[in-house]
Amino acid sequence: MRITKVNTLLALLKAIFENIPQVLEVEGSILSPHSIILPEGYKLTGKDDESCMISFNNSDGFGVTRDNTISNLTVMTKHSNRAIYTVSGIQDMGNIVLENLHISGQVSIISRQRTNRINLNVNNIHITSCDSRHYSEQPQKYGVNVYQGAMTVYNFNSDANSQIDCNLTNISIGFKNAPVFGSGIFICGFSDEGGKVNLETLSTGAVYSNGMLPYGTADIITAAVFIVYGVDAKTVEHHGEIVTYGVNDMVLDTWGKVEKWVSHFPVVSYGPSGIGFVNFGTVKDFVAQDIITYGLGARGFNQYDGTVENIKFKSITTYGDGSIGIQVSKPIGTIIVEENVTTYGSVGNSLVKGVNMKLAASAISIKSGGKIESLTVNGDIITNGDDVTSYALEGGEVKELNIKGKIIANGKNSKENTK
């Protein structure tokens, strides 16, 4: 394939207007006042990934069409714009490759009507800043809408034959104490029916996000990593801490299907009603290190719908009022906690399926409809707040219970269990 070196906007546009598939090798820094659409077969790459930059000061960035590659570049837009996006109406977009990129703005891979196939490969991407809150395509279920993310892969085509196949590896979002706005990584199909996303692998570094929602909001949520409905994921793995800061900011959330989900670093939530891991989908194996939440009503793990076969945590610690450690409302398989489940809060507000309601910060709560085949806690179950039951069977069932430490209720008018 022909290689064309470009170091000015004029040279870049001239090569694109030829509409002959080629490799465009960028040298230096280029500023464009308008979006640029890459024709079919074009590959855009930097001479190196440190000194080569393309900036867009008044618009979205690069539109991809079919069989495009963007690599070894910094791509900058305003954080409320799309740095890289899919052009609508192309039936088969072929192979879209994004690799070795530093990005400000959203990466938006969305298939709409008439687009039936995208094969997406993304590797070594760091999205430093983004505001994805204003995009209108939002999934809806369980009484809430979900904001898109800095990295968005969304099959918005209702045709059941439409499909996005993707591998997303080494994706990092935001910075510590400088999160992106909205969700972090958002992967979604059209609905429980309709267009699908097949996710072979998602691996991440650190992810930091803040939905920036006002306190009291009940019908919008976000997540640092959200596997939404219509997604079949084989492996999701985190090699950096996953952190959210705002109201209703889940850290890890799924409405879809995940075979194996592993977090090698802590999962942390600072905002109100920010749950560490919340499952509405079907998960086979889930393994996490410490889950820590600080906000009001910010639970550690919540099983709302669907099921999980095997789940393991190193520890779960919550600090806010209404912040339950583990809450189960549907039948699941095996839970193992290697160390302690500890809560420090008392009674407080928490978001439950789109409704703010009062909850006590129990360490473990098994609601009506919830059933655990086997629950093992190798450490202690500890609550420190007033008016709290440490181990609360609230109409649910635990078939096999193994607590190797103690059940401790330190607060006033608190008790160890419901018996």
Protein Blocks (a to p, Z undefined) as FASTA:
>chain_A
ZZdddfbfklmmmmmmnopacddddehjdddfbdcdddehiacddfbfklgccddfkbcf
dddfbhpacehiacdddfkbcfbdcdehiabgojaddehiadedjddddddehiabdcdd
dehiadfbdcfklpmbdcdeehiacdddfbdcddfbfbfkbccddddehiaehjehiace
hjfbdcddfblgdjddddfbacdddddddehiaehiakbccdfbdcdehiacfbdcdfbd
cddfbehiafbdcfbdcfbdcdfbdcddfbghiafbdcfbdcfbdcddddddfbehiafb
dcfbgcdfbdcdfbdcdfbehiafbdcfbdcfbdcdfbbcddfbdcddddeehiacdddd
dfbdcdehiacfbacdfbdcddfbehiafbacehiacfbacdfbdcddfbghiafblZZ
